Amino acid sequence: MQLNLIPQSDLRAIKARSFGGSSLKKRRKVARPLREGLIHHVVFKSRKAVGKYSFYTHKKLVRALLKERSQKYFVEILDFVNMGNHLHLKVRFKDKKRFQNFLRTFAALLARKITGAHRGRKLSLSRTEGKSKFWDGLVFTRILTSKIEELGLRGYFEGNHRQRELGYQERENYLTQWNQFLYRLRQRKAKILTI
């Protein structure tokens, strides 16, 4: 829904600043675009994170591990939303290598602690749940390069907070209004630039 209001020319630029998730199936051997000092949107997603494996069921563990790993690797967590089967983070960092270590270790430790897997003991998912991989794919990251993109992400996070507290319909109502606000803001900015 958020991408519907973005012009096609801007979508190409956004895709060039994104990495991971379902967009990388069968073409993983490209470098993750990261920019030190800029805000990044990060998504950890697992379809297996439901019921007893849900991130929401383990919300204290998720928060504690997020705090511990972010402090260890000097990653600033600006905002965070736990949606049960995926986690949205708004982060800033000063060192690429440390940030990549944060992504790798947080994902690995969280999957291990939630599922009970450890060295010598494989993931404890049942046969009906498919492959033993916990994560759907590589962690999704996107660089935010403008205040309007940051506003869009702020609205998206607020919509997810509302869904968690009040339900899906409340989220959709909020996002419709927020996206209309962003559209008017983009129009005003385009008008100023053409004058």
N, C-alpha and C positions, 0 to 999 in steps of 0.2 A: 504494500500500500504506500509505503514511504517513497518508493522509487517511481511511482506513477506520475508524480508532479515534477520530476526532474527531466529537463530536455535531453534528447538522445545524444547530443554532442557531449553533454556533461556526464552521461552514463559511461561512455568510453573512458573518460578520465578517471572516474571512480573505480572502474574495473582495473585500471592500470595501477591503482593504489590499494587494491585488495588482494588477499591471498588466503587460500585454504577453503574449508567447507566443501560443498558439493561442486563448486566451480572448478576444482582441481582434479577431478577424476580423470585418470589416464594422462595427465600432463604435470606430474609433480616436480620435474627437474628444472624448476625455475626458482630464482632467488626470491625470498619473502621481502617485499618492499617495506622498509621500516625507516622512519625519520626521527632521529633523536630530538627531544624537546617538543615535538608535536603530540597532539592528542590522538590516540588510537582507540578504535572500537574493536573489542576482542570477544569472540563467541566460542565457548566450549560446548559441544552438543553430543548427546548420546540418546538414541532411541531406547536403549536398555535401562536408562535411568528412570524407571517407574517403580511404583510400589516400594519394596524395601530398599531398592537401589536409588530411589529418587534423591536428587540433591536437596529437595525441600525436607525430606525425611531426615536428612543429615545436615541440616542448615547450620548447626553449631560447629560441626566438623569443617564444613566448607568455609565458613567465616574464619575460623582459627587457622586453617591451612593457608588460606588466602593472605591473611595478615602476616603469618610467619614467613611464607615464601616471598611476598612483596618486600618485606623488610630485609630479608637476606640478600635479595638481588637489586635493591634500591629502585623498585618500581612503585610509582605513586598511583594508588587506586583512587580515582576521582569520583566514581559512582559504580554501583554494582546492583544487578538484579538477578535473583535466583528464580527461575521459572519452572523448576522441578526437573525437566529433562534437558535444559540448557541454561548456561550462565552467560550473562552479558556483563562486560566490564568496560569502563571508560578509564584509560590509563595514560600515563606519561612516563617516560624514562629518559635517562641520559646516556646509557651505554647499550648498544645493540646486542652485544654478546651476552651481557647479563640478562637482558630482556628475553632473549631466546632460551637461556637456561631457566628463567622463570616459567615460560610457557611449557617447556619440556618437563620440568620436575613437578610443577603443580598438577599437570594432567596425569602424569604417572602415579604420583602419590595419592591423588584423590581417587583414581580408579582402584588402586590397590586397597586403600582403607575402606572404601564403600563395599567392595566385593569380597574382601577377605583374601585376595590373592597375595602370594608372596613366593619367594624363591623356593622351588620344589613343590609348590602347590598352585596349580593353574586357576584361572578365573572360575569362580563358582556359579556360573550361569547355567541354567538347565538346557537340555537338548532342544527344547521347543523354542528357545530364545535365539536359535541360530548360532552363527560363529561366536567364538569366544572373545572377539575384540569388543572392548567396551565403548570406545569412541567411534562416532560415525565416520570421521575423517580427520584430516589435519585441522588444527585450530584455525578459525577464521580471524583475520586481522584486516583492518581498513584504516588508512591514514585520513584524518580530518584536516582539511587545509583552509577552511573558511569558517567564519562565525555562523553563517547560515547552516552549514553542515553540523556544527556543534549544537545549534538550536534544534535541528531535526533530530539529532540523537537524544537530546534532553527530552523532547516530546515523546520519542519512542520509548525511552526508559520509563517516563511517567505513565504512559499507556500500559506498559507491562506491570508496573506497580499497581495500577488500578485493576488490571485483570486479576492479579493475584488476590487482591482484597475484595473486589466488588463483582467480578465476573467478566466474561468476554465481551458482552454487549456494551458495558461501560467503557471498556478499552476502545472499541470501535468508534463509539460516539466521540470520545475524547480525541482520538487520532484524526477523525474527519475534521473536527474544528481546528486542531493544531496544524494539519496540512493545508487547510484553507488560509490560515494565518501566514504560513511559510510561503505559499504561492503569492499572496499579496505583497509580502516582503521582497520576494524575488522580482516581481513586476516593478515595484518601486525602485529597486536597485538598478534594474535594466533601463528604466526611464531616465534616471539620474546620469547613467553612463552615456546615454545617447545625446544628452543635452550639451 
